[in-house]
Amino acid sequence: MAQFQKTSALSHGIDLTPALWKSFLAGQRQACARLITKVENEPDSIAEVREKLAGRIGKAVRIGLTGPPGVGKSTLSSAIALGLANRDHRVGVIAVDPSSPFTGGAFMGDRIRMENLVGDSRIYMRSLASREGHGGLSPATPHVADVIEAFGMDRILIETVGVGQAELDVLDCTDMVVLILQPSTGDAIQSLKAGIIEIADIIVVNKSDLPGTDTVLQSLRFVYSLGGSNRRPAPPIIATSCQQNEGIDKLVDEIEGAAATLIESGRHEELRRRRIVNEIRSGIQRRLWERYIAESDVERTIERVARDLVQNGESPYAFVRDACSRIELKSRPKEA
């Protein structure tokens, strides 16, 4: 339940004043940055921000960029962003960096690797710390994407931490997923195919100037010839090299083609509806949790119950049912 806890210690105390909204709507980047900081650090503000943004979001195509660490995601993300911007798109880039399990801080190395995007008026780039997120993203990622879209970006790249096979949260907050591999991942393809490889709309073998590229490409094609993904047809498989500037235009072509298909088929709207369903569920869970923790000593009670359950070997769900019953009783209107 860590994602539902209040983060007052991290709060920057940014007020949602009319002046801030006016600056945001006027396209001032500092105002956009302040709104992002607000939703990232103060979950209680998300509902108010989201309501004000409602009429300005829903059209952008959100593109997830994922894959194992070290495959060059940040450098390739930068190249894709520039490629999309050169095709008359306004591009948002959200780069998630891993947080320290001890301090909660993040190095934000993606910002260093994307320094060529700084100062480009067509691109808005923001780094996020993953914090308590466990699926390659920060819990604030979808809300940050909403802010960036409302700021006027029609293509949003979301680059994950790079935790490998389990990194599936990106599927729930994007419209398409680009899986990035490199030549040295050839031996890992058999393990990948049971997980993250099945969500890919496009597969990229990056750093294709290195030895072993042909082996990885052959392995990927072989996996899909055997039915490597039963969910849909085999995705395009593209070799790229940022160092040699090879394959980037072809990759952007594939992304744009996939985006056009999403929109024309109605799939883009369907995915948007799915995200709203998840947002509603998450909002309800959060409100119920906040109502529950309003009781005094809740955390201490949960810890005590957990210790008792460990000792007696019983299920925790009797306590869960009792807690939910108490919430229901509090929700009922008092009889006249």
C-alpha positions in Angstrom: 0.0 0.0 0.0 3.0 2.3 -0.2 1.6 3.9 -3.3 -1.4 5.2 -1.3 0.6 6.8 1.5 0.8 10.5 1.7 4.1 12.1 0.8 4.0 15.3 2.8 7.7 14.9 3.5 8.4 15.2 -0.3 5.8 18.0 -0.9 7.1 21.1 -2.5 4.0 23.1 -1.4 3.2 24.3 -5.0 -0.1 26.1 -5.0 -2.5 25.5 -7.9 -3.2 29.2 -8.3 -4.9 30.9 -11.3 -1.6 32.4 -12.2 0.0 29.0 -12.5 -2.7 27.7 -14.7 -2.6 30.8 -16.9 1.2 30.4 -17.3 0.7 26.7 -18.1 -1.9 27.4 -20.8 0.3 30.1 -22.2 3.0 27.5 -22.8 5.5 28.5 -20.1 7.8 25.5 -19.4 8.4 26.5 -15.9 4.7 26.2 -15.1 4.6 22.8 -16.8 7.6 21.7 -14.6 5.8 22.9 -11.5 2.7 21.0 -12.3 4.7 17.9 -12.9 6.4 18.3 -9.6 3.0 18.7 -7.9 1.6 15.5 -9.2 4.8 13.6 -8.7 5.3 14.6 -5.0 1.8 15.3 -3.8 -0.6 12.5 -4.8 -3.5 14.4 -3.0 -3.3 17.0 -5.8 -3.7 14.6 -8.7 -7.5 14.7 -8.7 -7.6 18.5 -8.9 -4.9 18.7 -11.6 -6.6 15.9 -13.6 -10.0 17.7 -13.5 -8.4 20.9 -14.9 -6.6 19.0 -17.6 -9.6 16.8 -18.7 -10.5 18.7 -21.9 -6.9 18.8 -23.1 -5.9 15.2 -23.1 -6.8 12.0 -25.0 -5.3 12.6 -28.5 -1.6 12.1 -28.0 0.0 8.7 -28.8 2.0 7.3 -25.9 5.0 5.2 -26.8 6.7 3.0 -24.3 10.4 2.3 -24.7 11.6 -0.7 -22.6 14.2 -3.4 -22.5 17.1 -4.6 -20.3 19.6 -2.2 -18.9 22.5 -1.1 -21.0 20.9 -1.5 -24.4 21.0 2.3 -25.2 17.4 3.2 -24.4 18.1 6.8 -23.5 20.3 7.5 -26.6 17.7 5.8 -28.9 14.9 7.7 -27.1 16.6 10.9 -27.9 17.1 9.9 -31.6 13.4 8.9 -31.8 12.3 12.2 -30.2 14.2 14.2 -32.7 13.0 12.1 -35.6 9.3 12.7 -34.5 9.9 16.4 -34.0 11.3 16.6 -37.5 8.0 15.2 -38.7 6.1 18.2 -37.2 5.2 16.5 -33.9 5.6 18.1 -30.5 7.2 15.4 -28.4 7.2 14.7 -24.7 9.9 12.5 -23.2 9.5 10.9 -19.7 12.6 9.1 -18.6 12.4 7.0 -15.5 15.6 6.5 -13.5 16.0 3.9 -10.7 15.7 5.2 -7.1 18.1 4.2 -4.3 16.4 1.7 -2.0 18.1 3.5 0.9 17.7 7.2 0.2 14.9 7.3 -2.4 17.1 9.5 -4.6 18.0 8.9 -8.3 21.0 9.8 -10.3 19.0 11.0 -13.3 21.5 9.7 -15.8 19.0 9.8 -18.6 19.0 13.6 -18.5 22.8 13.5 -19.2 22.4 11.1 -22.1 19.6 13.3 -23.6 21.4 16.6 -23.3 21.0 17.1 -27.0 17.2 17.6 -26.5 17.7 20.6 -24.1 16.7 23.8 -25.7 14.6 22.2 -28.5 11.2 24.0 -28.3 9.5 21.1 -30.0 10.5 18.7 -27.2 9.7 18.6 -23.5 11.8 16.2 -21.5 11.3 15.2 -17.9 13.2 12.7 -15.7 11.4 10.9 -12.9 12.7 8.8 -10.0 11.1 5.3 -10.0 10.6 5.6 -6.2 8.3 2.8 -5.0 7.4 1.7 -8.5 8.2 -1.9 -9.2 7.3 -2.4 -12.9 9.9 -0.1 -14.5 8.0 3.1 -14.0 7.3 5.7 -11.3 3.7 5.6 -9.9 3.4 9.2 -11.1 4.2 8.3 -14.7 0.7 8.3 -16.2 -0.2 11.6 -14.4 3.0 13.2 -15.6 2.1 12.1 -19.1 -1.3 13.8 -18.8 0.4 17.1 -17.8 2.8 16.9 -20.7 0.0 16.1 -23.2 -2.1 18.9 -21.9 0.9 21.1 -22.4 0.6 20.5 -26.1 2.6 17.3 -26.9 1.0 14.9 -29.4 3.7 12.1 -29.1 4.9 11.1 -25.7 7.8 8.7 -25.2 8.0 6.9 -21.9 11.3 5.2 -21.2 11.3 2.7 -18.4 14.0 1.9 -15.9 15.1 -1.2 -17.6 14.4 -4.1 -15.2 14.0 -6.7 -17.9 11.3 -9.4 -18.2 9.0 -8.2 -15.4 8.8 -4.7 -16.7 5.2 -4.8 -17.9 3.6 -1.7 -16.2 4.5 0.2 -19.4 1.8 -1.8 -21.2 -0.9 -0.2 -19.0 0.0 3.4 -19.6 1.0 3.5 -23.3 -0.5 2.9 -26.7 2.4 0.9 -28.1 5.6 -0.7 -26.8 9.0 -0.6 -28.4 11.3 -3.4 -27.0 14.9 -2.5 -27.3 17.6 -5.2 -27.3 21.3 -5.4 -28.3 23.6 -8.0 -29.8 24.7 -9.4 -26.4 21.1 -10.3 -25.5 21.0 -13.1 -28.0 21.3 -15.9 -25.4 18.5 -14.3 -23.3 15.8 -14.4 -26.0 14.4 -17.7 -24.9 13.8 -16.3 -21.4 12.5 -13.1 -22.7 9.9 -14.7 -24.9 7.9 -15.8 -21.9 7.6 -12.2 -20.7 8.2 -8.8 -22.0 8.8 -9.9 -25.6 5.1 -10.7 -25.9 4.0 -7.1 -25.3 6.2 -5.6 -28.0 4.7 -3.8 -31.0 8.1 -3.1 -32.4 11.4 -4.8 -31.6 14.7 -3.0 -32.0 18.1 -4.5 -32.0 20.2 -1.4 -31.0 24.0 -1.0 -31.3 23.8 -3.0 -34.5 27.4 -1.9 -35.3 28.5 -4.4 -32.7 29.3 -8.1 -33.6 26.4 -10.5 -33.1 23.6 -8.4 -34.5 22.7 -10.9 -37.3 22.6 -13.7 -34.7 20.1 -11.8 -32.5 18.0 -10.9 -35.6 17.9 -14.6 -36.7 17.0 -15.7 -33.2 14.1 -13.3 -32.9 12.7 -14.3 -36.3 13.0 -17.9 -35.3 11.1 -17.3 -32.0 8.3 -15.7 -33.9 8.2 -18.3 -36.6 7.5 -20.8 -33.7 4.7 -18.6 -32.5 6.7 -16.6 -30.0 3.7 -14.4 -29.3 0.2 -16.0 -29.5 -1.4 -12.6 -28.8 -0.9 -11.1 -32.2 1.2 -11.2 -35.4 5.0 -10.9 -35.2 6.1 -7.3 -34.8 8.6 -5.5 -37.1 12.2 -6.2 -36.1 14.6 -3.3 -36.8 18.3 -3.0 -36.4 19.5 0.5 -35.3 22.8 2.1 -34.5 22.8 5.6 -33.0 26.5 5.9 -33.3 26.3 5.2 -37.1 22.9 6.9 -37.4 21.5 3.8 -39.1 18.0 2.5 -38.9 16.6 5.5 -37.0 14.4 6.8 -39.9 13.1 3.3 -40.5 12.2 3.0 -36.8 10.4 6.3 -36.8 8.5 5.2 -39.9 7.4 2.1 -38.1 6.3 4.1 -35.0 4.3 6.6 -37.2 2.7 3.7 -39.1 1.7 2.0 -36.0 0.3 5.3 -34.6 -1.8 5.9 -37.7 -3.2 2.3 -37.5 -4.1 2.8 -33.9 -6.0 5.9 -34.5 -7.7 4.8 -37.7 -8.8 1.4 -36.2 -10.2 2.9 -33.1 -7.7 1.0 -31.0 -6.3 4.2 -29.7 -9.6 5.3 -28.2 -10.1 1.8 -26.8 -6.8 1.9 -25.0 -7.7 5.4 -23.7 -10.9 3.9 -22.2 -8.9 1.1 -20.6 -6.6 3.6 -18.9 -9.5 5.6 -17.6 -11.0 2.4 -16.1 -7.7 1.7 -14.4 -7.7 5.3 -13.2 -11.2 5.0 -11.7 -10.3 1.8 -9.9 -7.1 3.3 -8.6 -8.9 6.4 -7.4 -11.5 4.3 -5.5 -8.8 2.2 -3.9 -7.0 5.3 -2.8 -10.1 6.9 -1.3 -11.0 3.8 0.6 -7.5 3.4 1.9 -7.4 7.0 3.0 -10.7 6.6 4.8 -9.3 3.5 6.5 -6.0 5.0 7.6 -7.9 7.9 9.1 -8.5 5.7 12.0 -5.8 6.0 14.7 -3.0 3.5 15.0 -3.9 1.6 11.8 -0.4 0.8 10.9 0.3 -0.5 14.4 -2.8 -2.6 14.3 -1.9 -4.1 11.0 1.6 -5.0 12.3 0.1 -6.5 15.4 -2.4 -8.6 13.4 0.4 -9.7 11.0 2.5 -10.9 14.0 -0.5 -12.9 15.3 -1.2 -14.4 12.0 2.4 -15.6 11.6 2.1 -17.3 15.0 -1.3 -19.0 14.5 -1.0 -19.7 10.7 -4.4 -18.2 9.9 -5.4 -16.3 6.8 -5.3 -12.5 6.8 -8.6 -12.2 4.9 -10.8 -12.4 8.0 -9.1 -9.1 9.1 -9.5 -7.7 5.6 -13.2 -8.5 5.6 -13.6 -6.9 9.1 -11.8 -3.7 7.9 -13.9 -3.4 4.8 -17.1 -3.9 6.9 -16.1 -1.0 9.1 -15.5 1.2 6.0 -18.9 0.2 4.7 -20.6 1.1 8.0 -18.9 4.5 7.9 -20.1 5.1 4.4 -23.8 4.4 5.1 -25.9 7.5 5.7 -27.2 7.9 9.2 -30.9 7.1 9.6 -33.1 10.0 10.4 
